Amino acid sequence: MTQDTEEDGALAFFKAQHLAFAETLAQWRGDGDMVPALMSQAYSSFEGNVAVQAEGQPAIACHKGCATCCTIRVIATAPEALMLARYVRAADSALKQAGIDLRQRIAEADSATRGRDERQRVVLRRRCPFIAKGVCVIYPARPLACRGHASYDKRACAEAAAGRLEGIPLSMPHMMVRSLVQNAMQSALRDAGYVWAAYELTHALTIALADEGSEPAWLAGADVFAPARVTDISLDEMANTFDRIHAGQK
């Protein structure tokens, strides 16, 4: 397969995803369950398509209980943060019965990591607040960034986490599908008039958990997670890219 063919395939996939998300947004507009509907579509689209793209590739080394990479900064969209806030609220009582105060863990992680870039977080080596008793307690609602970060080499992950290795052999199919699905969702959100920026997850989640009105406010067009916005991602550049794709330009 040539590079041009691969690029054409990626563009076609992006456009199809954009249209599918646009249909979902139109169907659920004004409904309080729009966020779950949107994220259910994003999760299923990622899982189904990454399985196809990863055919013939080596098996990934990630497995339940492996949290070596869970020290890096996680960037998520507003629907992802809002979906996760719903999940945390729903699981709060059961987790506390298991001795896990997830809200407190999130607050402490946000306090320790807020404003730190990727490298500073790795050096800090602070474990993700969602890793408790060896497992990810929000796994079904984990963001696309987590789903798309998959390694072929567990040892390389450990070496990188310890600061002894720069590169990790990551699965390109996982990274590509995650990027296309997430960006297509952002493109559809933008066209539908919703705030489509990206945010640092623990900061955004802290905001969402502190105010149950965050979701209806976002649905009404407010940038409820503005303080958590990631500024190293240019929205203008992304918007220009989306416009070129919709215009049929590479």
Secondary structure, DSSP 8 states (H G I E B T S, - for coil): --HHHHHHHHHHHHHHHHHHHHHHHHHHTT-TTHHHHHHHHHHHHHHHHHHHHTTTS------TT--TTTTS--EEEHHHHHHHHHHHHHHHHHHHHTT--HHHHHHHHHHHHTT--HHHHHHHT---TTEETTEETTGGG--HHHHT--BS-HHHHHHHHTTS-S---B-HHHHHHHHHHHHHHHHHHHHHT----EEEHHHHHHHHHH-TTHHHHHHTT--TTGGGB-TTS-HHHHHHHHHHHHTT--
